[in-house]
Amino acid sequence: NKKPHIARITGTKRNRIKIYHNAEKYEVFIVTYQTAASDVTELTNLLKNHRFLLVLDESHNIKKFEGGIWASAVQKLAPYAIRRVILTGTPVPNSLFDLWSQFHFLDPEIVGTQHQFRSLAKRSNAEDELRNRLKPYYRRVKKSDLDLPQPIFKSVLVKPAKLQKRIYEVIKKATLEELKYAKEDRTFLADLRRA
């Protein structure tokens, strides 16, 4: 029942080094993927010298199957964390290959090497096989599970600047011309403008 001491690792390299050298003052460290990629050595030392749960939020950011700088950085850090967790709302935004780096981060044995995964992905039953492999590691949490209050939406009318209004009018004119002013189309356009 106490607030954790949190270090947000940002700023110049010099400022970040100070945080790493004073690690014992903190319980939680927050770092972006960009900074993690720049500070792999420092973060590796931090993980080696302390017990950490390493959490990747929005883990689809490391989805690149080959050559991703962020994916490479977190793969290097993973072995030094006592526990690892990935969080994402879109684990497979493009293809099954998006899963490899995320689950390889958790445990390389789940998805195998890149070569093994590439062979698996080519099979006709790849989705079913992957689903079975990943099932023990996957937990879907729905909004209804979180007991969140109902969102409150508030419309705010913002007047466009002159240039914005001019761009809007040009697009509106071109769109109306294309749609030939049919009643359904005008209604549809009005709905789009409101959206």
Steps between C-alpha positions, in 0.01 A plus 500: 500500500772746410587685185796343317809707429493535121785599270409615152817446299507803269716794408859515394732202525665668798166534685411138424838379631426677832175304528676170429768578763231577760284197421458398863284811557230367266260209479354561154684612188315628193682522170393542137596252231721766339694559821525126570659455157752776581574377852522122457832478689380709793166320522674162479718595798194622689319173434806293592543674836136501614198270478255633239165427345541639148170613347462600136193717461366524146728208415388503137760779470765225487312292241762533228604146414847592372717805543293699747716717728245500784438125471873432501550716809230334710612153388845583641346616830255212545738234641597728789146552632367257760151520344368643174154618393367642175188716474327590175160554352619405151746209517472421127442826310640370169584129494589199714863613482406786735473243779852364485698780665232558765484138612872444447549781752287304750666165443698400188378139528136599441554604137846363421759665280410730212572216257270261691227763523523581129450129421204480738335811352503342152293199610128489420414443867740770630232706675361200688843377601604845621174543689568173687861597577408846625183413692675444838673839472212710375237678709235717343365768729179668388401851605207347690753301710665820619197656672568837337256790534302597190696749290374856483510648152504875456475668160719803458443727201832621362504761226756420231777738407470667156728246330321205663161638388629548146631140485170374639297692241714371211460138619126551558450647153698220331314233697156646424588528133604136495182385670269698269296641788275195554283542813639189669851619423437845646366336817801270510739795454328693776550200730866482400550869571345462845727200569 
